[in-house]
Amino acid sequence: MKLPTYARTIIKRLVAFLTLFFMLWTAHPAQGKAASIALSRAGRLDAASPQAVQALSAARSMGMDWVILEIDWSALPRPVNGRYDLGALSTTIVRADDAGLRVALSIHSAPAWAMDEDGPNPQATAALVRALVNATPYSIQAIELFPEPNTSAGWGALPNPQAYAAVLRAVHTTLEQDSRNVILVTGGLSPQPAPATGKTLSDLDFLQGLYRSGALADMDAVGLSYPVFDPAADDPEEPDGLFRHYQEVRLLMLNNGHKEGSIWVTRLAWKTDAPENTQDRWLHTAYQLLRQQVYIGLVAFDGLTPPPQRPLTVVDTQGRLTAQFGLIGDAIGGKQATPAPHPFSWSTLMHRLKVLIRDQTIEKSP
């Protein structure tokens, strides 16, 4: 059977690519593995923001590894015959990928047509995830489902661990069916006091409810979404302070056999009305504490783009860099911590191969 032209083209390019890589690999021995696990650095941004392009550039310049693109589901056109029109959103995802940034999507605000009495419909959510992942093959590497689902504001209904577990299961099953290797992050849980108030549920009680509902197999990482800190009053090093809440989350994970799972701090923000030196001190201390925890895999700064509800922003409404660009870049090491990869390094070559396959797949998509 004769292969289609595009398939033969992919095979030829792949053979040439692997031949070149083998020659370079044998000529330049591989470097040893890093001595420690590095904390991934990320920034959150509104995927539909007019400043998204400038924000992606800023993220790369600050030495970030990931971007978390926030997707307002209710703002997307309703699918026609099961198909979404993702247009500009797909372009933003590809731009982030092409910039060398790993891409995570944070889906929030389910539309009324996709809501059940207990919250977002599992099948509708899974269909959206499938559309997003298949529209930009190999670009999306993680998905956060409904940030702060232990609050009615984040979930869209009264918090319900069983209902959230059903959404996790549906999405995980869909990703497995489509053979997509995507990290599934339990929507950044918001630290809330116990007992429940009706509209909020303690994040620890909510997480325990997920484990009781059998969601362990569907959670690659547990998200933690902090409230806005006050650098002048909140001490990250206070043993019983809110910042150290990650220790309680980790203990609960271990008690439920979730040793291999990691914690992703999917939202970290602070008030910017304090003096810059106070902010700088607080941020350096907080970041170093997170780096010391081997079970914390990622920290995401909120945010890169300037919707009104954000307490801080790296890019303003005119697309200009703010003081936070320097503060965050300095705290995480900036470009000094992320040197430009060698043009023939494993990561660079694999990224080029991924982009080649992705673009060929998009080109042939119906």
N, C-alpha and C positions, 0 to 999 in steps of 0.2 A: 504494500500500500504506500502510495506516494504521500509524503508529508506536505502540509500546506507551506507556502513560501515563508510566512512569518515564523513557523516552527523551525524550519531549516536555518533561518537567519539567527534565531536565538541559539541554536545548537552550535553553529559556526562561531559565533561571538563567545560563547561559553568555553569552547575548546581553546580558542586563542587566548582568552583571559586566563584560564587555568594553566596553560603552557607558560605564559609570561610569569605568572605567579610562582610556578615551580622553579623556573630559572632564577628568579630573584630570591626565593626562599633558600635555595641551596647556596647561593652566593653570599647571603647575609644571615648568619645564625640568629635565631629568635632571641629576644630579650627574656630574662627571667621574669617570673610572675611577681606582682607587687607583694610586698611583705604584709600588707594589711588590706582589709576591705575598705574601699573608699565610699564615703557618703555622697550619693548623687545629689546635685544641686538643680533646682527647677524654678521656673517662674510661671505664675498663672496669668492668663490673659483671655479676654473676651475674643473668641474666634471671629466675631462679626464686627469688631471694632475698626473704625477708619484708621487707627494707629497700629494695626496688627503688624504690618510690615516693619515699621520702625521698632516695634517691641521685639520682634524676632531678631533683628539685628543687634539690639541692645542685649538680649539674652546671650547671644553668642559672644559678644564683646566682654561681658562680665564673667565669662568662663562657665556658664551654665551647661549642664549636660542634657536636660530635658526641658520641654515646655508642656504645660497642661492647658489645653485649649478648652475653654468653657463653651458648651453648646446649649443654647436655650431651645429645647425641643419645641416649645409652644410657638416659637418664632419661625420654625421651618414650615414650608408649605405642606399641607396634608398630602400623603402619597396618593398617586393616581394609579389604579390597577396594581397596587402593591409596590410601586416604584417611587422613590424620593428624588426630587430635583435638588441636588446638593451643590451644584454650580460653584459659587464663590468659596464655600466652605472647603470643598475638595482642593481648590487652588491654595488656600491657606495651609492646609495639611501638607501638601506637596512642597510648598515653600519652606516650611519648617524642617521637613525631612531633608531637602536639598541643602539646607544651611548646616547640616550635620548635627541637628538636634533630635533627640529621641522624642517621640510624640505620644502624649497621653491625652485622652479625651475625657472631659468631665461633663456628663449629661445631667441636666437639671430641668425642672419645670415641665413636667409632662402635660400635654394639652388635654382639654376636657374629654375629647373623643377617645383618648388612650387611658383614661382613669376608670378604675373599678371603685367599689365602695371602700375597699381596704388599701387603695393606693394604685400606683401605675400598673397597668396590665402586663403580666409577664411576657405573653406572646408578642404584644405590640412593642415592648421594649427590646426583645430579642430581634424582632424584624428591623428595628432602627439600627441596632448594633451591626447586624449583618449588612445592611445597606452602606453604613459608614465604612466598615472594614473592607468590603468588596469594591467600593468606589475608589479607594486608594490602596491597592494591595501592597502589603509589606511595609507600609509607612507607619501604621498605628501599632504601637507596642504595649500600650496599657489603656485600660478604661476604668474610670471611677463612676460608679452608678449613684446618682442622686446624693450629693454632698449633704451631710448632716441629716441622715434619714431618721435619727432618733428625735427629731423635732417635726412638728406638723408643717412648719415653713419649708423644711427641706424635702419632706416626703410628699406633701400635698394632701395628706390625710392624717388621722391620728397615728402616731408611731406604732408599727406592728412588725416585730421581728420575723414572725412566721410569713407574712406577706412579702417582706423584703427577701427572705430566704428563697421564696418561690421565684422571684425575679432573678436572683443570682443563679439559681439552678437552670432556668430557661436560657439565660445568656450564655452560661458556661457550656450547656449542651449544644447550642448553636455554633459557638466557636469551635468546639470539638468536631462537629459535623462538617464544618467548612475547613478543617485542618488549619486553623489560624492560631499561631502561638502568641497569644495576647495575655498580658498580666491583668488579672481581674482584681480590682481594688475595692474592698468594702467601703462604700461612700464615707468620706472623712467624718468620723463620729465626733459630735460636739460634746465636750465635757459638760455634763449637766448634773446637778445635785439630785440625790435620791431623797424622798420618794418621788414618783412620777407626778406631774401636775396635770396630766390629761393631754396637754399639747406638747409636752416634752417627756422624755424617758431618759433616765440615767444612761450614759453611754456604756457603762459596764454592765448594767442590766440588759441593755439592748444586745450587746455582744454575746452575753451569756445566752440570751434567747436565740440568737443565731446558731450557736453551737448545739443547743437543745433541739433545734429544728433540723439538724443534720447538714448545716451549711459549711462545715469544715472543709470538705472536699472541693468546695466552689470558691474558696477564698485564698488567693495567692498572697495577698497583703491586706493588712488591716489599716485603714486610713484613720488619721487623727487630725481633726480640724480645730485649731485653737481659736479662742476669741481674741480680740485685739488687746495686745499687752500695752501697759504704760511703762516705758523705760525708766521713768522717774520713781515708780513705786513698786513694780514687780521685779523681784530679784530671782533670776533663773537658778541661782545656786541654793535658794531656800529649800531645805530637804522636804518640807511639807507644802511647798508652794505649788501653784497650778502648773507651772512649766514642767515639773517633774512627774506630771500625771502619766507620762509614757511608761513609767515603772509599774504603775497599777495595771495598765493595759497589758503590758508584757506578762505580768504575773498571772493574769486571767487567761492569757493565751497558753501559757505553760500548763496551767491547771486543767486545760481542755485538750492537751496533746497537740497543740499547734506550735511545736518547737521550730519547725522548718519555715514557718511563716515569718514575714518581716513586718515592721511598722513603717508606714509612709506618713510623714507629717505633710498632709496635702494642703495645709494653709497655715502660714506664719506671717503675722502682721503686727504692727505696733503704731502707737500714736506718734505723729511727726511734729507735734507742737513743743516737744521737749528740746533743749539745746542739742545741737548736732553731736557734741562730744559725749553727751549722755546717751543718745541713741547709739553712737558708735560703740561705746563701752558695753552697753546692753547686748547689742547684736553680736559682737565678738564672743562674749561670754556664752550666750545662748547657742551660737553655732558650734563652738568648741565642745560644749556639753553633748550636743547631738552627735557630733563626730565620734565621740568616745563610746557610743553605744553601738556595738556591732550588729545588733538586731534592728537598728533603724536604717532603712535602705535609701530613703530619699527625704529631702526637705524642700517644700515649695514655698517661695516667697510670693505674697499677694499684695500688690500685683504689678504687672508690667503695663497694662493699659488703664485708662482713666475714667471708668464709669463713676458716677457720683457716689455710689455706695462704698467704694474702696477707701480704706483709711490712708493708703499711701499709693504712689504710682511712680514708675521709673520713667515713663514717657507721658508728657502732658497732652492736652487737647490739641496743641499745635504741632505735636510730633517731636518736641524738644526734650532732651534728657533733663531729669531733675536731680536734686542733690542725692536722692536715694540710689541713683545709678552708682555714684562713687562709694556710698556707704556699703551697699551690698557687695559690689565688686571687690572692695578692699577686704571685707570680712571673709568672703569665700575664696579669695586668692586671685580673682580676675584671670587674665590671660596667663599670668605666671603659673597658675595651677593647671591650666589646660593648654599646653603648647600645641602648636599646629602639628597635626600628625604627618609622619613621613609619607610622601606620595606613593610609596610602595609598601607601606605598612599593611599588616593584616586587616586592621580596621578600615583603612582607606579603600583597599581593594574590595573587601566584602561590601562596603557601602556602595561602591560603584557598580558591583554586580547586582546588588539589590535594586538600585535605581534603574538599571538596564531592564531587569525582569519586570519591575513595576510598570515602567513606561510602555513596554511591549504589551503587557496585560491590559492596561488602560486603553491603549490604541485599538485593541481587538475587542474590547467590551461592547455589547450592543447598546 
